[in-house]
Amino acid sequence: MPTGLAVAIPEGYAGLVVPRSGHALRSGIGVVNGPGLIDSGYRGEIKVILVNHGHETVRFETGDRIAQLMVVPVPVVDWVETGELGDTIRGESGFGSTGT
């Protein structure tokens, strides 16, 4: 969904497009690829891909708040290839292994 908005995210930061909790609670509206990523080099219009998990049609008007933008720092990471990883309590346990 086009927003009519464009931003200049500073170098070293990223914009994360996240859903609005009220839309999710009341109507089942979410952001499909939430969070959507806007990198610091992008200068075009922000567009939001919405999904309706509810049962009713939801219409938005110009000026409605459909999502939120979080601007967060992106650390510079130096990757090191290794043949093994250190042990942790969780280990290789995947989905659902943290008790939630």
Rosetta constraint file for C-alpha pairs under 8 A:
AtomPair CA 1 CA 47 HARMONIC 5.28 0.50
AtomPair CA 1 CA 48 HARMONIC 5.00 0.50
AtomPair CA 1 CA 49 HARMONIC 5.87 0.50
AtomPair CA 1 CA 50 HARMONIC 7.17 0.50
AtomPair CA 2 CA 45 HARMONIC 7.24 0.50
AtomPair CA 2 CA 46 HARMONIC 6.62 0.50
AtomPair CA 2 CA 47 HARMONIC 4.53 0.50
AtomPair CA 2 CA 48 HARMONIC 6.58 0.50
AtomPair CA 3 CA 45 HARMONIC 7.07 0.50
AtomPair CA 3 CA 46 HARMONIC 5.97 0.50
AtomPair CA 3 CA 47 HARMONIC 5.73 0.50
AtomPair CA 3 CA 48 HARMONIC 7.38 0.50
AtomPair CA 4 CA 45 HARMONIC 6.20 0.50
AtomPair CA 4 CA 46 HARMONIC 7.10 0.50
AtomPair CA 5 CA 45 HARMONIC 5.48 0.50
AtomPair CA 5 CA 46 HARMONIC 5.72 0.50
AtomPair CA 6 CA 43 HARMONIC 6.51 0.50
AtomPair CA 6 CA 44 HARMONIC 5.84 0.50
AtomPair CA 6 CA 45 HARMONIC 4.64 0.50
AtomPair CA 6 CA 46 HARMONIC 5.63 0.50
AtomPair CA 7 CA 43 HARMONIC 6.55 0.50
AtomPair CA 7 CA 44 HARMONIC 7.85 0.50
AtomPair CA 7 CA 45 HARMONIC 7.86 0.50
AtomPair CA 7 CA 46 HARMONIC 7.81 0.50
AtomPair CA 8 CA 40 HARMONIC 6.77 0.50
AtomPair CA 8 CA 41 HARMONIC 7.81 0.50
AtomPair CA 8 CA 42 HARMONIC 7.29 0.50
AtomPair CA 8 CA 43 HARMONIC 6.20 0.50
AtomPair CA 9 CA 13 HARMONIC 6.39 0.50
AtomPair CA 9 CA 14 HARMONIC 6.35 0.50
AtomPair CA 9 CA 15 HARMONIC 6.74 0.50
AtomPair CA 9 CA 38 HARMONIC 7.86 0.50
AtomPair CA 9 CA 39 HARMONIC 6.99 0.50
AtomPair CA 9 CA 40 HARMONIC 4.62 0.50
AtomPair CA 9 CA 41 HARMONIC 7.43 0.50
AtomPair CA 9 CA 42 HARMONIC 7.78 0.50
AtomPair CA 9 CA 71 HARMONIC 7.53 0.50
AtomPair CA 10 CA 14 HARMONIC 7.72 0.50
AtomPair CA 10 CA 40 HARMONIC 5.62 0.50
AtomPair CA 11 CA 40 HARMONIC 5.35 0.50
AtomPair CA 11 CA 41 HARMONIC 7.65 0.50
AtomPair CA 12 CA 40 HARMONIC 7.18 0.50
AtomPair CA 12 CA 73 HARMONIC 5.95 0.50
AtomPair CA 12 CA 74 HARMONIC 5.43 0.50
AtomPair CA 12 CA 75 HARMONIC 7.09 0.50
AtomPair CA 13 CA 39 HARMONIC 7.32 0.50
AtomPair CA 13 CA 40 HARMONIC 6.26 0.50
AtomPair CA 13 CA 71 HARMONIC 6.51 0.50
AtomPair CA 13 CA 72 HARMONIC 5.43 0.50
AtomPair CA 13 CA 73 HARMONIC 4.28 0.50
AtomPair CA 13 CA 74 HARMONIC 5.07 0.50
AtomPair CA 14 CA 37 HARMONIC 6.92 0.50
AtomPair CA 14 CA 38 HARMONIC 5.78 0.50
AtomPair CA 14 CA 39 HARMONIC 4.90 0.50
AtomPair CA 14 CA 40 HARMONIC 5.79 0.50
AtomPair CA 14 CA 71 HARMONIC 5.63 0.50
AtomPair CA 14 CA 72 HARMONIC 5.54 0.50
AtomPair CA 14 CA 73 HARMONIC 6.42 0.50
AtomPair CA 14 CA 74 HARMONIC 6.44 0.50
AtomPair CA 15 CA 36 HARMONIC 7.98 0.50
AtomPair CA 15 CA 37 HARMONIC 5.85 0.50
AtomPair CA 15 CA 38 HARMONIC 4.75 0.50
AtomPair CA 15 CA 39 HARMONIC 6.39 0.50
AtomPair CA 15 CA 40 HARMONIC 7.77 0.50
AtomPair CA 15 CA 69 HARMONIC 6.16 0.50
AtomPair CA 15 CA 70 HARMONIC 5.48 0.50
AtomPair CA 15 CA 71 HARMONIC 4.46 0.50
AtomPair CA 15 CA 72 HARMONIC 6.43 0.50
AtomPair CA 16 CA 34 HARMONIC 7.96 0.50
AtomPair CA 16 CA 35 HARMONIC 5.43 0.50
AtomPair CA 16 CA 36 HARMONIC 5.45 0.50
AtomPair CA 16 CA 37 HARMONIC 4.95 0.50
AtomPair CA 16 CA 38 HARMONIC 6.29 0.50
AtomPair CA 16 CA 69 HARMONIC 5.54 0.50
AtomPair CA 16 CA 70 HARMONIC 5.00 0.50
AtomPair CA 16 CA 71 HARMONIC 6.35 0.50
AtomPair CA 16 CA 72 HARMONIC 7.58 0.50
AtomPair CA 17 CA 31 HARMONIC 7.88 0.50
AtomPair CA 17 CA 34 HARMONIC 6.52 0.50
AtomPair CA 17 CA 35 HARMONIC 5.10 0.50
AtomPair CA 17 CA 36 HARMONIC 4.75 0.50
AtomPair CA 17 CA 37 HARMONIC 6.46 0.50
AtomPair CA 17 CA 38 HARMONIC 7.69 0.50
AtomPair CA 17 CA 48 HARMONIC 7.51 0.50
AtomPair CA 17 CA 67 HARMONIC 6.55 0.50
AtomPair CA 17 CA 68 HARMONIC 5.65 0.50
AtomPair CA 17 CA 69 HARMONIC 4.69 0.50
AtomPair CA 17 CA 70 HARMONIC 6.49 0.50
AtomPair CA 18 CA 31 HARMONIC 6.45 0.50
AtomPair CA 18 CA 34 HARMONIC 5.46 0.50
AtomPair CA 18 CA 35 HARMONIC 4.88 0.50
AtomPair CA 18 CA 36 HARMONIC 6.80 0.50
AtomPair CA 18 CA 67 HARMONIC 5.76 0.50
AtomPair CA 18 CA 68 HARMONIC 5.23 0.50
AtomPair CA 18 CA 69 HARMONIC 6.31 0.50
AtomPair CA 18 CA 70 HARMONIC 7.45 0.50
AtomPair CA 19 CA 23 HARMONIC 7.70 0.50
AtomPair CA 19 CA 24 HARMONIC 7.40 0.50
AtomPair CA 19 CA 29 HARMONIC 7.79 0.50
AtomPair CA 19 CA 30 HARMONIC 5.33 0.50
AtomPair CA 19 CA 31 HARMONIC 5.34 0.50
AtomPair CA 19 CA 34 HARMONIC 6.94 0.50
AtomPair CA 19 CA 35 HARMONIC 7.73 0.50
AtomPair CA 19 CA 66 HARMONIC 7.37 0.50
AtomPair CA 19 CA 67 HARMONIC 4.80 0.50
AtomPair CA 19 CA 68 HARMONIC 6.16 0.50
AtomPair CA 20 CA 24 HARMONIC 6.55 0.50
AtomPair CA 20 CA 30 HARMONIC 7.46 0.50
AtomPair CA 20 CA 66 HARMONIC 6.79 0.50
AtomPair CA 20 CA 67 HARMONIC 5.22 0.50
AtomPair CA 20 CA 68 HARMONIC 6.29 0.50
AtomPair CA 21 CA 25 HARMONIC 6.06 0.50
AtomPair CA 22 CA 26 HARMONIC 5.97 0.50
AtomPair CA 23 CA 27 HARMONIC 5.38 0.50
AtomPair CA 23 CA 28 HARMONIC 6.32 0.50
AtomPair CA 23 CA 29 HARMONIC 5.31 0.50
AtomPair CA 23 CA 30 HARMONIC 7.31 0.50
AtomPair CA 23 CA 66 HARMONIC 7.86 0.50
AtomPair CA 24 CA 28 HARMONIC 4.28 0.50
AtomPair CA 24 CA 29 HARMONIC 4.68 0.50
AtomPair CA 24 CA 30 HARMONIC 5.83 0.50
AtomPair CA 25 CA 29 HARMONIC 7.95 0.50
AtomPair CA 27 CA 52 HARMONIC 7.47 0.50
AtomPair CA 27 CA 53 HARMONIC 7.66 0.50
AtomPair CA 27 CA 54 HARMONIC 5.62 0.50
AtomPair CA 27 CA 56 HARMONIC 7.50 0.50
AtomPair CA 27 CA 58 HARMONIC 7.36 0.50
AtomPair CA 28 CA 52 HARMONIC 5.64 0.50
AtomPair CA 28 CA 53 HARMONIC 4.71 0.50
AtomPair CA 28 CA 54 HARMONIC 4.54 0.50
AtomPair CA 29 CA 50 HARMONIC 6.72 0.50
AtomPair CA 29 CA 51 HARMONIC 5.66 0.50
AtomPair CA 29 CA 52 HARMONIC 4.61 0.50
AtomPair CA 29 CA 53 HARMONIC 6.06 0.50
AtomPair CA 29 CA 54 HARMONIC 7.02 0.50
AtomPair CA 30 CA 34 HARMONIC 7.70 0.50
AtomPair CA 30 CA 50 HARMONIC 5.63 0.50
AtomPair CA 30 CA 51 HARMONIC 5.34 0.50
AtomPair CA 30 CA 52 HARMONIC 6.60 0.50
AtomPair CA 30 CA 53 HARMONIC 7.57 0.50
AtomPair CA 31 CA 35 HARMONIC 7.08 0.50
AtomPair CA 31 CA 36 HARMONIC 7.74 0.50
AtomPair CA 31 CA 48 HARMONIC 7.02 0.50
AtomPair CA 31 CA 49 HARMONIC 5.74 0.50
AtomPair CA 31 CA 50 HARMONIC 4.60 0.50
AtomPair CA 31 CA 51 HARMONIC 6.06 0.50
AtomPair CA 31 CA 67 HARMONIC 7.63 0.50
AtomPair CA 32 CA 49 HARMONIC 5.66 0.50
AtomPair CA 32 CA 50 HARMONIC 5.55 0.50
AtomPair CA 32 CA 51 HARMONIC 5.70 0.50
AtomPair CA 33 CA 49 HARMONIC 7.17 0.50
AtomPair CA 36 CA 48 HARMONIC 7.78 0.50
AtomPair CA 38 CA 42 HARMONIC 6.62 0.50
AtomPair CA 48 CA 67 HARMONIC 7.53 0.50
AtomPair CA 52 CA 58 HARMONIC 7.74 0.50
AtomPair CA 60 CA 64 HARMONIC 6.20 0.50
AtomPair CA 60 CA 66 HARMONIC 7.81 0.50
AtomPair CA 87 CA 91 HARMONIC 6.25 0.50
AtomPair CA 90 CA 97 HARMONIC 7.63 0.50
AtomPair CA 90 CA 98 HARMONIC 7.79 0.50
AtomPair CA 93 CA 97 HARMONIC 5.70 0.50
AtomPair CA 96 CA 100 HARMONIC 6.01 0.50
